[in-house]
Amino acid sequence: MIPRISRRVAATVTVLAIGGAGLVAAQAPASASPFTATYSCNVAGEGRPSKIEGSLTASPNPAASGTKVNFALDVASISVPAPVAIESWNATAVIEGSGAESSTFNATASGGSIPANHPIPDVHMVGSWTPSASGTDRFMIGDITINLNVEGQGTFTVPCTPTGTRPVAETLTVN
């Protein structure tokens, strides 16, 4: 059984990780296409539904085979105050590619402290991938893991798994 203080921290982690009602899109570059996907985020053994909205941008696009492509995944949270301080956080999203070739790589982000009763900041994850075949590749967002270092309580991990149909978040043309 989780001690009473840990339940409060778990509830806070939920609020920070999924913004209460979910995550909303950050201001995206003009070339980025927004996407929305439904996730289940596991907090203290309980799956909680969350809607994640964001944008994924590949640069350069189109790209040359054998040349590194940088990806930016932008997601922001709803401003929901948290009752405990967060010392630091990091997030990892699995990016899954299909089409001309299959691929999987990570986009990551990290940040510093978040005072009690303040919202989690915008999340700008970055990653890269080098295509080796010409054609069209489509990318979707897979699992997202958020680690929160809670002041005086340790690190809490919130794994979020996509549920239902996932949209294509970005399409890359490789020459």
N, C-alpha and C positions, 0 to 999 in steps of 0.2 A: 504494500500500500504506500502511496506517495504521501509524505508528511504535508501538513497544512501549508507551510511556507512554499513548498515545491508546487502545490496546486496553484497558488497565486502566481508564481513565476511561470508555470506552464500556461496559464491563462494570458499572462502578459506576452509570452513568446508567441502565442497564437495571434494576439492583436498586432504585434509588430510584424510577424512573418506574413500574415495574409491580410493585414489592414482591416480586421473586423469583417467587412463585407467582401473583401477581395482587394486585388491590386488594380490600378488604373494606368492607362498609357501615359508615358512621359512625352514631352515635346520631342518629336522625331524629325530627322532630316527630311527634306522634301522627297528624296528618293525612297524612303522607307515606307513599307505598307504595314498598316496596323493589323494585328491579329488578336483574337480572343480564344481562350481555351479554358476548359473546366478541369480543375485539379482536386485531389483529395490530399489534404495536408495532415500528417499524423502527429498529434500533440498528446503526449502522455498516454500513448496507446489507443487514442481515439481519432478516427478519421473525420476530418472536418472539410466540407466542400468549400471551394474557393474558385473564383473566376479570375483569371490572369489575363490582362490586356497589355500589349506592348508592341514593339516593332523590332525586327531583325534586319540589319543592313549589311550587305557584303560589299567590300571595296578592295580592288576594283571590280566592277561588274559592267561589261564582260571582262573575263580574265583569260590569261594564256595558260595552257596546260604546263605544269611544272613551276608555276609562279605562286607564291604564297598569297592567299586571300585573307584579309582581316574581316572579322565579324564583330558587330556591336549589337548587343541585346539590351534594349532600354525598357525598364519597367519602373514605375513609381508607386508609392503607397498612398492610401487615403490617410489624411492627417488625423490619426487616432492617438491621443495621449496614452502613454504607458506608465503605470504606477511605480515601476522600479527602473533603476539606471542600468544601461547596457554599456559595458566597457569597450567592446568592439564586436564586429560582426563580419562574416564572410558568406558568400553565396556562390554556388556552382550550378550551372544549367548544362544539361547534356543536349547537344545539337546533333540531330540525326539527319543525314543526307541520303537521298535516293535519286535514281535517274540514270545518267551516264555511268555513274559508279556509286557504290554504297560507302558511307563514311559515318563515323561518330567522333566527335571531339567535344571538349568542354569550353564554356565561356565562364569566366570568373570575375568576381568583384569583392572588395572588402572596404570596410570603413571603420572609423573611430567611434568614440563614445557618443551615446545618445542619453542626455539627461532624463531623469524621471519626468513623466508628464509631457514629453516631447515626441513628435512623430518620427518614424524611421525615415531616413533620407531617400532620395531618388537612387535607384540601383542601375548602374551602367556597367554591364558585364562585357568583357572582351575575350576573344579567342581567335584562333587562326587555323586554316586548313590549306593544304596544297593539293589541288586537283591533278590527276595524272591521265585523265581521258577527256577528249573533246565531247561536247554535247551539252545537254541541259540537266542541271541538278536542282532538286527541290529540297528545302530544309524545313524541318519541324522541330519544335522544342519538346524535349523529353523530360525526364525527372529534374526537379529543382531541389537543391538541398540548402537550407539556411542554418548556419551555426551562429548562435548568439552567446557571447560571454557575458553572463549576468553578474553584476557586482555582488560579491560575497556568496554567490550560489553556484558558480562554475559555468560550464558550457552546456547549452541546450541545443540539440539538433532537431530541426523540423524538416523531415523529408516530405516532399510534395510530388505526387504521381499523377500524370494526366489520366483523365477518365473520359470516355466517349471518343468521338472523332476529333482528331487534332487537325487544325488547318495548316496549309503550307504557309510558313512565315516569311520565306524569301526564296526567290528563284535566281539561279546563277547560270549564266551562259559561259561555257568554256570553249575557247577556240584552239 
